[in-house]
């Protein structure tokens, strides 16, 4: 039994015996540099990246064996199953991550069967090599325990996606299923049936590639392999939710059509959010036999009829009524997979993808016909003999569909006739037997198709033709993606490559547009360089301007780049000297020039084209993708030109993230590609509607009652949170989702009714309030929309919040906090600036802990508005374009070197802390003039200060709303924040962040309501380091309360309950003070506690009714009274992962505060956070700990801030008292939350006017 280490030396001994570190690495670590507790040592090693959290946990539990498996080091556990455990490991020399599946030891017959099934999985997967199937690299034993070395997929299963996000958009689901179908086609061609296709066995990686998992149930059709029969022993295998009818009956000789049924059930689940049938296992199996699956359109009317037909055919009860091959499924789904290079890559790795017949029909650029041919050839390949047909083929019955591209119908007829699919029907019942016999005979048989050359030229033609159709449908000869050539199955003499075209057809006319960037080889001095990976073998790299570079991407890629002339035309030639691809010239389109890019500014959703002047007898590949995670925005392979020069064009649309492009030699090795020029062309501006357009309209008139109770579960291995459905009655409206954001919360999402009108309702049932309701997603190209809603809520003030989550990588942000209505209905109309996003969804948050506090919405409309929707009077504007260029360095606000600042009344540039060193510039960045701010040292306080109501002279009145809008851009990891600050008390009532913008311009708004004190505005840079620059292009302050809408904009409907200061306690004036904490009167102390018990330090001396504790078992916290910035303050820090350190205030039971039932009170907490510290203040009732109000204490950037919350004292009760706690919600020795002052005041309602 492992024994946990009790000392650092014992922990060190376990680390040495584990083999995780070499003796040399251990020698570089000095024990004296580490804390004196094993847990603290482990935490420090994890923080430094020396140990993974999994390794640290194992060592702390006394386990040191099993980390090293031959050449691999185990880093984490990925998952466990009935047969084995899967670990993440890394090769100690190559540093390649893999997944290692280890067989769990069993006893007797169970062990033998498990071992054989384990071997079967290895045998099945080893016979397969496809991008949509998880690959197995090796099978071996370690200490007599068998294990598989598998491809590591950094992603999540589609089951996990469903549990977290619910139903997927059908376009997304279809692409995932088409990829899986390509993997199944490959497996079926090689004689394997998966037999357990389901969302949990489909893994999606971070690039969106779907891979099939778990070949442990795969069945071989090789009659010499009787392993399947021995292992199954007559048992039904598969999963009840997705199993095919014939498989559920355990019929002999099931074939690949069973996988097609399971794939259809999986597609159904992805689109609808649940499998076709409900009930227990027996009920589900019976329904698969007897009941037809619900039609998709009956559950979601937005799903196209044609797609409903495809899913219904996949779920046909009789195998002969389904699609006969996975390739037919891909063909049927083609209208909804346009532009997916991932699907194309999957097709290219199947035998049918290498058929010359496919290439011939695809070269015309029509995927409808090509897809049909793809499906027909798959049947021909699977059936080496004549097979009677029952009428039309599955493909003919599916295609053409309404809305498909022209030419499909004729291609269906012609190609179906060519493949013998229009022949008459045999006697009734003959088809089923014949087709089953066909499946039994097909596996040892090989179709003697013509392979076009050792490099798989037929494959290139086929995939490229599909890509051409997907990416524009132009009739042009296009070739496909280079792949590893297939193994030869015929003598070399049968490989006859077609001759290169000397005079190809004329290219299609180019789109009209404006050239915004041009690179010409003629502008480059002659050079020659030979690269292998990142190494220069010969010559010297060219000196090109920033943003243009040549690469040999893979370590094994070897290529020669030369600036030369061909027939008098200057050009760059690329010659690949290896079969490995990746020889390319790349252009960093939207990366800033100062960061090694071209600095182009492409408009979101704008239409552009990449144009290339080139010449080759091979192929040339062009791609446009995002800089950050290489998501494709466009891909095409262009054909050989012979001796002619040609201009090719790849259209693309600007994505949510900045873009780069690459041009690559994609044909055979040693075939030169010559490039004379590259241009980026703006084809058309982004769409801008001239008038309003409805994006979403909620209609609940036909909605049936439903009630869903849900929560979250946290994976203990990964700490990831997943959606957890606790109970469900009925179905929610299509596209709407609900979930909490705290693990401890359980919430209700239901249909409420008031006076005969239905409404969506959310409330928190258990735990801290964190219920969220998400609208369906919508696209809004202008980035401005109006949200009109009718709602009612009974939450505390500030606990109902509307946020927006954009369709890019940014986190959600606050849009508006509606006021409580005390049960009456109210209408609001809000104009939302989407901050550069072109779509997303709104979030409605109910953060009230009270289980009786609800948020209900019965009318909702989202309308797209023209870009210049609201014209607000400008009160002040600072534009970098109006300033002279300057550069200086400051300490505090004093210039230590460089130019003088421009003189602007009421504006300063500098650090508000005297010790802050900052660097300031005003220069052109990516085509725009901007002010650059850098915090040179760690004392962060560099800011642009605008003395709005003093030196600037703007006159605001109490209650007036103002908008602060900042156009900014970041370099490196820079970020910042903007805020309004009160004069006199220096509190910050309004603040928002400027997140890292990934080298592109962003716009962020902050709306504030002027209180009793005058306001100033500040723009802060919050990241240290010279490379982390916050660029500010403009700062604009407008009167948000007096905006005027363009002519024709309707005013919002009148409220049924008008908002006024009388029913909004947040607008009530403050009355008498009820309590104030005098921290200065508390003697200094420092104490460490585990739960309630002191384990270190001196006993605290706090006023009666105030205490400090950790309320969870095993939680350790540190509590102090010390001076912070020469101010006495109480500090609390969580020291381990069990977070619960808090100060508590027994307001009524021991402090005896006179809180009157029904009255409202305001709590003001002056706090400061160090490092990453943050926390929360909560007012709740005891006993029961029922929350009635809370406020987050966010990261204060080492500044004093004041947070406020408002609560109402509930009706009097002898046994219930009001209590308040202040928690630190972070962990770590330096992440301290400091409290300077706590004040409670009574709020006085205004007198009603007579």
NORPELIN-V802876 format. One record per run of one state. SS is the DSSP state (a for helix, b for strand, c for the rest). FROM is the first residue (numbers start at 1). TO is the last residue. If there is no record, write none. Layout:
BEGIN
SS_FROM_TO ; SS_FROM_TO
END
This chain:
BEGIN
c_1_7 ; a_8_18 ; c_19_22 ; a_23_27 ; c_28_30 ; a_31_33 ; c_34_37 ; a_38_47 ; c_48_52 ; a_53_60 ; c_61_67 ; b_68_69 ; c_70_71 ; b_72_80 ; c_81_83 ; b_84_91 ; c_92_96 ; b_97_103 ; c_104_107 ; a_108_126 ; c_127_132 ; b_133_133 ; c_134_135 ; b_136_142 ; c_143_144 ; b_145_151 ; c_152_154 ; b_155_157 ; a_158_165 ; c_166_169 ; a_170_189 ; c_190_191 ; b_192_193 ; c_194_198 ; a_199_201 ; b_202_205 ; c_206_209 ; b_210_212 ; c_213_214 ; a_215_217 ; c_218_218 ; b_219_220 ; c_221_226 ; a_227_232 ; c_233_244 ; a_245_248 ; c_249_255 ; a_256_272 ; c_273_280 ; a_281_290 ; c_291_295 ; a_296_299 ; c_300_304 ; a_305_314 ; c_315_318 ; a_319_321 ; c_322_325 ; a_326_336 ; c_337_340 ; a_341_348 ; c_349_351 ; a_352_354 ; c_355_355 ; a_356_362 ; c_363_366 ; a_367_382 ; c_383_388 ; b_389_389 ; c_390_393 ; a_394_398 ; c_399_407 ; a_408_418 ; c_419_424 ; b_425_425 ; c_426_429 ; a_430_442 ; c_443_456 ; a_457_470 ; c_471_477 ; b_478_478 ; c_479_491 ; a_492_494 ; c_495_513 ; b_514_520 ; a_521_523 ; c_524_527 ; b_528_532 ; c_533_534 ; b_535_539 ; c_540_547 ; b_548_552 ; c_553_557 ; b_558_566 ; c_567_568 ; b_569_576 ; c_577_582 ; b_583_587 ; c_588_592 ; a_593_595 ; c_596_606 ; b_607_616 ; c_617_619 ; b_620_626 ; c_627_631 ; b_632_638 ; c_639_645 ; b_646_653 ; c_654_658 ; b_659_665 ; c_666_672 ; b_673_684 ; c_685_692 ; b_693_697 ; c_698_706 ; b_707_714 ; c_715_720 ; b_721_729 ; c_730_736 ; b_737_740 ; c_741_745 ; b_746_754 ; c_755_756 ; b_757_766 ; c_767_770 ; b_771_774 ; c_775_777 ; b_778_779 ; c_780_783 ; b_784_793 ; c_794_799 ; b_800_806 ; c_807_812 ; b_813_816 ; c_817_825 ; b_826_833 ; c_834_838 ; b_839_846 ; c_847_853 ; b_854_864 ; c_865_869 ; b_870_871 ; c_872_873 ; b_874_879 ; a_880_882 ; c_883_885 ; b_886_891 ; c_892_893 ; b_894_898 ; c_899_906 ; b_907_911 ; c_912_916 ; b_917_925 ; c_926_927 ; b_928_935 ; c_936_941 ; b_942_946 ; c_947_960 ; b_961_971 ; c_972_975 ; b_976_982 ; c_983_989 ; b_990_994 ; c_995_1001 ; b_1002_1009 ; c_1010_1014 ; b_1015_1021 ; c_1022_1023 ; b_1024_1024 ; c_1025_1028 ; b_1029_1039 ; a_1040_1042 ; c_1043_1043 ; b_1044_1045 ; c_1046_1060 ; a_1061_1063 ; c_1064_1064 ; a_1065_1067 ; c_1068_1068 ; b_1069_1076 ; c_1077_1078 ; a_1079_1081 ; c_1082_1084 ; b_1085_1090 ; c_1091_1092 ; b_1093_1097 ; c_1098_1105 ; b_1106_1110 ; c_1111_1115 ; b_1116_1124 ; c_1125_1126 ; b_1127_1134 ; c_1135_1140 ; b_1141_1145 ; c_1146_1159 ; b_1160_1169 ; c_1170_1174 ; b_1175_1182 ; c_1183_1185 ; b_1186_1193 ; c_1194_1200 ; b_1201_1208 ; c_1209_1216 ; b_1217_1224 ; c_1225_1232 ; b_1233_1244 ; c_1245_1250
END
